[in-house]
Amino acid sequence: MVSSSVLVLNKSFLPVHVTSLKRALILLYQDIAKAVDENYRTFSFDSWRELSVTEKTNSIGLVGRAIRAPRVIILLNYDKMPKRYIKFSRANIFLRDKNRCQYCGKEFKKSELNLDHVIPRMLGGVSSWENVVCSCIPCNRAKGGRTPEGAGMKLIKKPRKPEWSPYYHISLTNIMYKEWMPFLNIVDNAYWHVELEES
């Protein structure tokens, strides 16, 4: 429980980090951060400690009592903005394309999709937002090392760099709590978030 994850926000309620429950409690105790509840109210360590613990709330034992485990904290003096850089990664390409093959338009599980270079690398295509799309395995095989036109296929939509700014530079775990939902809306494993090399 002490090593479970807590989302850390800056003063503007934007996510900047994920830390352990132990570290979050230390930040609360040192008055560096406040706990945030499901109603966006903030609490100092003392006021958080006074909240009642029910069977439905996760808690951690202290000497002689239990305290609710905060799932979100806000830093009191940190106002830097999260990076607005969007990683060129599998997860973000799949998110942009909504897990749909960009040739046949069908939605697939991630394990049934791969990445396709619209203009193949052997024809001078580069690995970039504008040249990589989700493709199902049958469409990828049918296209082969040709352009869509050369294979008699048509792209559903022209690929481009997304305009949304997810804060997925945060090193998230596979654990996500409902209390995080107002601040984040995706979590995935490292494979999907590793930055691909643009060429």
Backbone bond lengths (Angstrom), bond angles and torsions (degrees), N, CA, C in turn:
res aa  C-N    CA-C-N  psi(-1)  N-CA   C-N-CA  omega(-1)  CA-C   N-CA-C  phi
1 M - - - 1.446 - - 1.531 110.99 -
2 V 1.326 117.52 -39.83 1.468 120.92 -177.14 1.526 111.05 -65.05
3 S 1.324 116.82 -27.49 1.465 119.33 -179.73 1.530 112.11 -94.75
4 S 1.342 118.35 5.53 1.461 120.01 178.02 1.526 109.49 -65.69
5 S 1.315 116.11 165.36 1.464 121.19 -170.38 1.521 113.82 -91.07
6 V 1.336 114.48 145.18 1.469 122.76 176.28 1.522 107.24 -131.80
7 L 1.321 116.37 132.13 1.454 121.57 178.26 1.523 109.40 -80.92
8 V 1.336 116.83 132.98 1.459 122.41 -179.41 1.531 108.75 -108.33
9 L 1.336 115.63 129.19 1.461 121.89 179.81 1.519 110.65 -110.97
10 N 1.342 116.51 154.78 1.458 118.78 170.88 1.535 108.65 -85.05
11 K 1.321 117.29 -176.25 1.476 120.83 -176.80 1.523 112.63 -62.38
12 S 1.323 117.54 -19.90 1.461 121.78 -179.98 1.529 112.55 -93.92
13 F 1.306 116.13 12.77 1.468 122.70 179.97 1.527 112.73 64.94
14 L 1.329 117.24 29.30 1.453 121.56 175.60 1.518 109.01 -102.94
15 P 1.329 118.84 136.70 1.464 121.47 -178.19 1.522 111.92 -67.51
16 V 1.330 115.52 134.42 1.462 120.08 179.54 1.517 113.16 -126.87
17 H 1.333 117.43 -13.92 1.463 119.19 -172.90 1.522 109.48 -169.90
18 V 1.316 116.01 163.24 1.466 122.69 168.43 1.516 106.10 -124.28
19 T 1.323 116.47 131.82 1.455 121.10 -178.75 1.524 109.69 -128.27
20 S 1.312 116.56 177.43 1.461 120.72 178.20 1.527 109.73 -84.19
21 L 1.315 116.33 159.30 1.460 121.21 176.94 1.526 110.14 -60.30
22 K 1.317 116.54 -39.66 1.476 120.33 179.23 1.527 110.40 -58.18
23 R 1.331 116.54 -49.16 1.471 120.73 -179.27 1.529 110.44 -64.88
24 A 1.329 117.46 -39.71 1.464 121.05 179.62 1.523 110.89 -61.47
25 L 1.342 117.22 -41.93 1.464 120.37 179.15 1.526 110.96 -65.93
26 I 1.323 116.63 -36.33 1.475 120.30 176.94 1.533 109.34 -63.71
27 L 1.335 117.49 -44.69 1.466 121.18 179.40 1.529 110.88 -63.02
28 L 1.327 116.71 -38.73 1.467 120.39 176.48 1.523 110.37 -64.39
29 Y 1.331 116.41 -47.88 1.461 121.57 -177.25 1.533 111.35 -62.16
30 Q 1.335 116.42 -37.28 1.467 120.92 -179.77 1.530 112.18 -81.72
31 D 1.311 117.89 2.49 1.469 123.66 179.35 1.534 112.02 62.09
32 I 1.331 115.66 33.77 1.459 121.91 175.84 1.531 109.32 -93.96
33 A 1.338 115.18 -23.30 1.460 121.00 -178.29 1.521 109.67 -141.64
34 K 1.332 114.81 166.61 1.457 121.70 173.33 1.516 108.24 -125.13
35 A 1.317 116.43 151.24 1.458 121.21 175.49 1.527 108.68 -78.93
36 V 1.325 115.85 147.16 1.464 121.66 178.24 1.525 107.37 -117.87
37 D 1.340 116.48 127.94 1.462 118.76 179.12 1.527 110.87 -95.37
38 E 1.331 116.54 -177.25 1.462 121.81 -176.40 1.522 113.69 -66.02
39 N 1.331 117.25 -13.89 1.469 121.40 177.64 1.529 111.99 -103.41
40 Y 1.326 117.13 16.22 1.464 124.84 178.83 1.531 113.29 66.23
41 R 1.313 116.65 16.44 1.465 119.67 175.17 1.521 107.99 -81.18
42 T 1.325 115.49 147.04 1.462 119.50 179.74 1.524 109.72 -109.29
43 F 1.336 114.93 149.04 1.457 121.96 -175.60 1.519 110.84 -136.36
44 S 1.310 116.16 136.70 1.462 120.88 170.44 1.529 107.26 -72.77
45 F 1.315 116.31 172.85 1.463 119.48 178.60 1.522 110.63 -58.18
46 D 1.339 117.48 -46.45 1.470 120.47 -177.82 1.520 112.07 -63.52
47 S 1.328 117.72 -44.51 1.467 118.95 -179.29 1.533 111.33 -71.13
48 W 1.341 117.40 -32.42 1.473 120.91 176.52 1.529 110.13 -66.75
49 R 1.327 115.18 -40.11 1.464 121.02 -179.00 1.530 110.91 -62.92
50 E 1.332 117.08 -29.16 1.465 121.36 -177.80 1.531 113.23 -80.03
51 L 1.334 117.47 -14.59 1.465 119.26 178.83 1.525 109.46 -64.80
52 S 1.306 115.73 142.92 1.462 119.29 -177.74 1.521 110.64 -72.56
53 V 1.297 114.56 148.89 1.454 122.05 177.99 1.524 107.12 -105.83
54 T 1.321 116.85 126.33 1.456 121.36 177.87 1.522 108.83 -112.55
55 E 1.311 115.71 174.74 1.467 119.94 178.79 1.526 111.02 -65.23
56 K 1.334 117.05 -26.69 1.459 121.09 -177.73 1.524 113.04 -81.43
57 T 1.326 117.35 -18.14 1.463 119.70 -178.54 1.519 110.25 -94.38
58 N 1.318 115.36 140.87 1.460 119.80 173.32 1.514 107.92 -73.62
59 S 1.308 115.49 137.67 1.459 118.60 -179.15 1.518 110.14 -140.50
60 I 1.316 113.28 165.62 1.469 120.66 177.95 1.519 107.29 -129.02
61 G 1.307 116.22 139.95 1.460 120.63 -177.30 1.512 112.86 -79.78
62 L 1.331 115.36 131.76 1.454 122.51 171.59 1.527 106.71 -111.66
63 V 1.279 117.69 177.88 1.459 120.50 178.48 1.530 108.44 -63.64
64 G 1.310 116.93 114.45 1.454 122.34 175.42 1.517 116.05 79.01
65 R 1.335 119.25 -0.30 1.463 120.31 -179.93 1.520 110.81 -164.71
66 A 1.322 115.54 174.67 1.465 121.65 176.38 1.527 108.59 -117.22
67 I 1.323 115.73 152.93 1.461 121.80 177.87 1.532 107.66 -127.63
68 R 1.326 115.57 142.56 1.460 119.63 176.70 1.521 110.10 -61.36
69 A 1.329 115.86 141.61 1.460 120.46 177.08 1.520 108.27 -83.65
70 P 1.333 118.42 115.14 1.465 118.83 177.18 1.524 109.81 -69.52
71 R 1.291 117.18 142.53 1.467 121.70 177.16 1.519 111.23 -106.02
72 V 1.343 116.45 -17.04 1.462 121.77 178.71 1.520 107.43 -139.86
73 I 1.342 116.10 133.71 1.469 120.55 173.11 1.526 108.45 -128.10
74 I 1.325 115.39 157.27 1.459 121.35 178.19 1.522 108.65 -122.85
75 L 1.327 115.95 129.82 1.463 120.95 179.49 1.522 109.60 -76.49
76 L 1.316 116.65 134.57 1.461 120.88 -174.66 1.524 113.77 -76.49
77 N 1.326 117.44 -31.04 1.463 119.64 -174.38 1.523 113.62 -121.59
78 Y 1.316 117.63 19.88 1.466 120.24 -178.50 1.518 107.96 -112.70
79 D 1.328 116.33 109.42 1.460 119.09 -176.90 1.523 113.47 -116.23
80 K 1.347 116.78 9.49 1.461 118.85 178.52 1.526 109.31 -64.89
81 M 1.314 114.82 146.49 1.458 120.11 178.71 1.520 109.10 -84.51
82 P 1.340 116.04 145.04 1.463 118.02 174.24 1.520 109.53 -64.04
83 K 1.317 115.99 156.43 1.452 120.14 177.47 1.525 108.92 -60.66
84 R 1.311 115.99 142.94 1.457 119.97 177.54 1.523 110.37 -104.62
85 Y 1.317 114.95 14.36 1.449 121.60 178.88 1.531 109.29 -75.22
86 I 1.317 117.61 132.12 1.460 121.62 179.34 1.522 108.07 -102.21
87 K 1.319 115.28 118.25 1.458 120.26 -179.51 1.520 110.66 -65.16
88 F 1.298 115.75 138.20 1.457 122.35 171.59 1.521 105.59 -84.28
89 S 1.343 115.83 88.62 1.467 121.22 -174.75 1.526 110.03 -133.02
90 R 1.333 116.32 163.70 1.463 120.89 176.97 1.529 110.88 -55.07
91 A 1.338 115.94 -48.10 1.469 119.80 -177.37 1.515 111.08 -57.71
92 N 1.321 117.28 -44.18 1.458 120.01 -177.14 1.529 112.11 -74.19
93 I 1.333 117.84 -30.67 1.465 120.04 174.41 1.527 109.03 -68.53
94 F 1.340 116.90 -44.84 1.465 120.72 178.91 1.530 110.14 -64.09
95 L 1.329 116.91 -37.75 1.462 120.97 178.35 1.536 110.26 -66.21
96 R 1.313 116.29 -46.00 1.474 120.72 178.38 1.535 110.76 -57.30
97 D 1.346 115.98 -43.96 1.463 121.03 -177.02 1.525 113.12 -88.88
98 K 1.329 117.18 2.92 1.476 123.67 176.41 1.526 112.85 55.60
99 N 1.333 115.78 37.55 1.470 122.58 179.09 1.528 112.38 56.12
100 R 1.315 116.28 30.47 1.467 121.52 178.92 1.524 109.50 -111.19
101 C 1.316 114.61 136.24 1.460 119.47 172.38 1.522 106.99 -63.14
102 Q 1.304 116.66 129.58 1.463 120.95 -176.65 1.526 113.07 -82.60
103 Y 1.362 115.63 5.99 1.459 120.08 175.25 1.524 111.58 -109.42
104 C 1.335 118.21 -48.53 1.470 120.04 -179.54 1.527 112.68 -97.39
105 G 1.335 117.98 -15.77 1.459 121.86 176.38 1.517 115.38 82.97
106 K 1.327 117.55 -0.04 1.464 119.90 -179.26 1.519 111.12 -81.33
107 E 1.344 115.39 146.67 1.459 121.11 177.38 1.524 108.99 -88.46
108 F 1.335 116.06 138.22 1.453 122.28 -178.00 1.519 110.49 -132.75
109 K 1.331 115.97 164.30 1.465 120.92 167.89 1.520 106.57 -69.37
110 K 1.322 115.58 154.19 1.467 119.37 -179.31 1.522 111.74 -57.21
111 S 1.331 116.39 -35.94 1.466 120.33 -177.92 1.525 112.15 -67.48
112 E 1.342 117.13 -15.74 1.463 120.71 -179.34 1.528 112.11 -102.69
113 L 1.325 116.30 7.55 1.459 121.80 178.68 1.521 110.12 -117.08
114 N 1.299 115.74 157.45 1.461 119.92 170.18 1.517 107.94 -139.31
115 L 1.300 116.56 -179.11 1.453 121.23 179.79 1.522 108.82 -101.38
116 D 1.314 115.33 138.61 1.456 120.90 -179.18 1.520 109.80 -124.48
117 H 1.320 115.77 136.79 1.458 121.40 172.60 1.525 107.19 -84.51
118 V 1.326 117.30 116.76 1.467 121.59 -178.61 1.528 108.52 -55.48
119 I 1.314 116.92 -55.85 1.465 121.25 169.87 1.525 105.06 -95.26
120 P 1.326 117.62 111.62 1.470 120.44 -175.53 1.530 112.50 -55.61
121 R 1.309 114.36 149.91 1.471 119.12 -179.70 1.523 111.79 -59.46
122 M 1.346 116.23 -34.95 1.468 118.09 -178.53 1.529 111.66 -70.13
123 L 1.346 116.65 -12.15 1.468 120.84 174.59 1.520 111.52 -104.79
124 G 1.325 116.70 14.49 1.464 121.30 177.10 1.514 114.55 96.24
125 G 1.333 118.01 5.07 1.460 121.15 178.28 1.525 111.30 -69.32
126 V 1.313 115.73 149.64 1.463 120.86 -178.23 1.524 110.02 -113.11
127 S 1.315 115.58 161.76 1.464 121.48 174.83 1.518 107.40 -87.27
128 S 1.325 115.76 101.30 1.462 121.20 -178.40 1.523 108.41 -152.01
129 W 1.332 115.45 167.09 1.461 121.18 177.49 1.525 110.95 -54.69
130 E 1.329 116.83 -36.90 1.458 122.03 -173.58 1.521 113.47 -83.33
131 N 1.344 118.05 -3.74 1.466 119.91 -176.82 1.526 113.64 -130.09
132 V 1.339 118.76 1.92 1.468 120.97 -178.87 1.522 108.99 -120.72
133 V 1.329 116.00 133.16 1.466 122.00 179.72 1.532 110.13 -136.40
134 C 1.331 115.66 163.53 1.461 121.55 170.80 1.519 108.27 -73.15
135 S 1.313 115.57 141.47 1.453 120.71 179.07 1.522 108.75 -145.64
136 C 1.339 116.59 137.15 1.466 118.71 173.88 1.527 107.39 -74.45
137 I 1.301 116.89 161.03 1.466 120.99 -176.07 1.532 111.68 -63.06
138 P 1.362 119.26 -45.04 1.478 117.72 178.28 1.539 113.39 -60.14
139 C 1.323 117.40 -42.28 1.476 119.44 178.64 1.520 111.12 -66.98
140 N 1.330 116.70 -37.73 1.456 120.16 179.42 1.525 110.16 -63.55
141 R 1.340 116.26 -41.66 1.480 120.07 178.19 1.527 110.48 -65.41
142 A 1.340 116.42 -42.68 1.465 120.34 -178.90 1.530 111.07 -63.40
143 K 1.318 116.68 -37.64 1.464 120.80 -179.56 1.520 110.81 -72.78
144 G 1.334 115.60 -40.32 1.456 119.73 179.84 1.514 112.25 59.84
145 G 1.304 117.50 -140.99 1.462 122.71 -178.32 1.518 112.67 -94.19
146 R 1.349 116.56 28.81 1.460 120.84 -178.38 1.526 110.73 -109.55
147 T 1.299 115.80 167.21 1.465 120.51 170.61 1.522 107.08 -74.44
148 P 1.347 118.64 162.94 1.463 119.04 176.88 1.544 112.07 -56.17
149 E 1.322 116.88 -42.17 1.465 120.61 179.28 1.524 110.39 -62.12
150 G 1.311 116.59 -43.63 1.460 121.28 -179.86 1.519 112.75 -64.12
151 A 1.341 116.48 -26.39 1.466 120.98 179.76 1.528 111.36 -96.33
152 G 1.346 117.49 1.06 1.459 120.72 -178.47 1.529 112.28 70.22
153 M 1.329 116.34 30.76 1.468 121.80 -179.30 1.516 109.21 -118.10
154 K 1.323 115.20 159.78 1.456 119.70 179.81 1.522 109.23 -128.76
155 L 1.323 115.42 138.12 1.460 120.50 175.79 1.528 109.86 -74.02
156 I 1.338 116.33 140.75 1.469 121.31 176.13 1.529 109.21 -63.04
157 K 1.336 116.08 -47.90 1.465 120.30 175.77 1.523 108.96 -148.24
158 K 1.299 114.96 152.63 1.465 120.94 -179.38 1.531 108.77 -69.46
159 P 1.322 118.10 128.68 1.468 119.58 -179.49 1.522 112.08 -71.64
160 R 1.326 115.34 143.77 1.466 120.78 176.38 1.519 108.85 -152.67
161 K 1.303 114.91 165.92 1.455 120.20 178.05 1.529 108.97 -67.16
162 P 1.343 117.45 132.82 1.473 119.47 -179.66 1.520 111.73 -64.41
163 E 1.326 114.78 153.32 1.457 120.17 177.54 1.513 112.19 -95.15
164 W 1.358 117.46 -17.64 1.451 118.94 179.01 1.505 109.42 -69.44
165 S 1.294 115.46 157.74 1.462 120.24 -176.08 1.519 110.62 -123.59
166 P 1.312 117.73 73.95 1.458 117.90 179.15 1.508 110.13 -70.03
167 Y 1.304 116.25 148.27 1.453 120.37 179.80 1.522 108.76 -95.19
168 Y 1.331 115.66 54.49 1.457 119.45 -172.98 1.517 112.02 -90.15
169 H 1.331 116.22 7.87 1.451 118.35 169.97 1.523 109.11 -70.14
170 I 1.338 116.05 -14.47 1.463 120.49 176.99 1.516 107.83 -65.96
171 S 1.298 117.57 134.80 1.452 121.69 177.38 1.516 109.08 -78.81
172 L 1.311 116.85 90.24 1.453 120.72 -177.56 1.517 111.25 -87.50
173 T 1.303 115.08 153.93 1.451 120.55 174.43 1.512 107.82 -94.91
174 N 1.321 117.60 178.07 1.457 121.00 176.18 1.527 110.83 -77.54
175 I 1.312 117.74 -6.33 1.463 121.50 179.25 1.514 108.00 -92.97
176 M 1.314 115.15 130.79 1.453 119.99 177.90 1.515 107.75 -136.57
177 Y 1.293 116.38 137.00 1.455 120.97 -177.19 1.520 110.05 -107.05
178 K 1.336 116.20 149.71 1.466 120.82 -179.56 1.525 111.16 -57.28
179 E 1.322 117.18 -29.73 1.465 120.79 179.10 1.528 112.06 -65.63
180 W 1.341 117.69 -19.42 1.457 121.60 179.33 1.524 111.96 -80.66
181 M 1.320 116.92 -22.90 1.463 121.42 -170.71 1.533 115.18 -52.16
182 P 1.331 119.51 -39.84 1.473 117.14 178.93 1.532 113.13 -64.98
183 F 1.321 117.08 -18.33 1.467 120.78 -174.26 1.523 113.08 -107.35
184 L 1.319 117.28 -24.28 1.463 122.77 179.78 1.510 108.56 -136.33
185 N 1.304 117.43 159.44 1.452 118.40 173.95 1.515 113.94 -138.29
186 I 1.316 117.78 12.39 1.453 119.25 175.94 1.512 110.26 -150.57
187 V 1.297 115.96 148.97 1.456 121.97 173.08 1.511 107.36 -151.38
188 D 1.289 117.01 142.28 1.449 120.45 -179.16 1.515 108.72 -157.83
189 N 1.316 116.15 175.01 1.460 118.24 -176.66 1.520 112.07 -86.10
190 A 1.302 115.47 172.33 1.466 121.71 -171.84 1.527 112.87 -60.08
191 Y 1.315 118.46 -32.59 1.463 120.76 -179.32 1.525 111.04 -56.05
192 W 1.316 115.44 -43.26 1.449 120.22 -175.56 1.523 111.84 -77.65
193 H 1.330 118.22 -19.24 1.456 120.75 -175.01 1.517 114.11 -106.29
194 V 1.328 116.97 -1.65 1.458 118.25 178.66 1.530 107.69 -67.26
195 E 1.312 116.14 137.41 1.461 119.82 -177.88 1.523 109.40 -74.00
196 L 1.312 115.49 130.40 1.450 121.41 177.77 1.517 108.52 -82.13
197 E 1.311 115.13 152.85 1.455 119.38 -178.61 1.511 109.70 -85.04
198 E 1.323 116.37 118.34 1.464 120.00 176.56 1.516 108.55 -80.02
199 S 1.326 115.09 140.52 1.476 118.52 179.40 1.511 111.13 -128.08
